[in-house]
């Protein structure tokens, strides 16, 4: 039997900031959207950014931003990151923009229980990169 995904705090899709519910508590994302949001968060994670495990994340600064990776290599790195989320069986990534210091797109996921959802993402390089 597949394990249940962990609860995910709902993030505002435009600001990627926490959202509160009608009682003033941190809102939780319903499933399967929570999985898609977690996949987008994994995509937005820079390699070395997570201090308790600096081996996870996308090599945005080392191999992508300021470089010229092929679209297929970029998509595969983003899919690989999405698949690190517990409860996701498959993922597809669409890149809508790769200009200047910003990569934007959408990750579409299928959960291990067959549910489908999607979340948009934007990755912005730090100033000077």
C-alpha positions in Angstrom: 0.0 0.0 0.0 1.3 3.5 -0.9 2.1 5.8 2.0 0.1 9.0 2.3 1.8 12.3 1.4 2.5 14.6 4.3 0.4 17.7 4.8 1.5 20.7 2.9 1.0 24.3 3.8 -0.8 26.2 1.1 1.2 28.8 -0.7 -0.2 31.8 -2.6 0.5 30.9 -6.3 1.7 34.5 -7.1 3.9 35.4 -4.1 4.7 31.8 -3.0 4.0 33.0 0.5 1.9 31.3 3.2 -1.9 31.5 3.1 -4.2 31.7 6.1 -7.6 30.0 6.3 -10.8 31.7 7.5 -9.9 31.1 11.1 -6.5 32.7 10.8 -4.6 29.5 10.8 -2.0 28.4 8.2 -4.0 26.9 5.4 -3.2 23.4 4.2 -3.2 22.4 0.5 -5.7 19.8 -0.5 -4.5 16.7 -2.4 -3.5 16.2 -5.1 -2.7 20.0 -5.4 -0.4 19.7 -2.4 1.8 17.2 -4.3 2.0 19.5 -7.3 2.9 22.4 -5.1 5.6 20.3 -3.4 7.0 19.3 -6.8 7.1 23.0 -7.7 8.9 23.7 -4.5 11.4 21.0 -5.2 12.0 22.5 -8.7 12.6 25.9 -7.1 15.2 24.6 -4.6 18.8 25.5 -5.5 21.5 22.9 -5.0 23.1 23.5 -1.6 20.2 25.7 -0.3 18.8 23.1 2.1 21.1 23.3 5.0 20.3 19.8 6.5 21.0 18.1 3.2 23.1 20.2 0.8 23.0 17.4 -1.8 19.4 18.0 -2.8 18.2 20.7 -5.2 18.7 21.7 -8.8 22.1 23.0 -9.9 20.6 26.3 -11.0 23.7 28.4 -10.5 26.2 25.7 -11.5 24.6 24.4 -14.7 21.5 26.3 -15.7 21.2 30.0 -15.1 23.8 31.9 -17.0 24.5 28.8 -19.1 22.9 27.3 -22.2 21.6 23.9 -21.3 19.4 22.1 -23.8 15.7 22.1 -23.1 15.6 18.3 -22.8 18.4 18.4 -20.1 16.6 21.2 -18.2 13.3 19.5 -18.3 14.8 16.2 -17.1 16.5 17.9 -14.1 13.1 19.5 -13.2 11.3 16.2 -13.6 13.9 14.4 -11.5 13.4 17.0 -8.7 9.6 16.6 -8.9 9.9 12.9 -8.5 11.8 13.3 -5.2 8.4 14.2 -3.6 6.9 11.3 -1.8 3.5 10.3 -3.3 4.3 11.3 -6.9 4.4 8.6 -9.5 5.1 10.7 -12.6 5.7 14.2 -13.7 5.8 16.3 -16.8 7.3 19.8 -17.0 6.5 22.6 -19.4 8.8 25.6 -19.7 6.8 28.7 -20.6 9.7 31.2 -20.4 13.5 31.2 -20.0 14.6 34.8 -20.2 17.2 36.8 -18.4 17.4 35.5 -14.9 14.0 33.8 -14.7 12.8 30.3 -15.7 9.0 29.8 -15.5 6.7 26.9 -16.3 4.3 24.3 -15.0 4.8 20.9 -13.4 2.0 18.4 -13.9 2.0 15.4 -11.6 0.2 12.1 -11.3 0.1 10.8 -7.7 0.7 7.1 -6.8 -3.1 6.9 -6.3 -3.7 8.2 -9.9 -4.8 11.7 -9.0 -3.6 14.5 -11.4 -2.7 18.1 -10.6 -0.5 20.9 -11.6 1.4 23.9 -10.2 3.2 26.8 -11.8 6.7 27.8 -10.8 9.2 30.6 -11.4 12.9 30.4 -10.5 14.7 33.7 -10.3 18.5 33.9 -10.2 20.0 35.9 -7.4 21.2 39.3 -8.4 24.6 39.2 -10.1 24.2 35.7 -11.6 
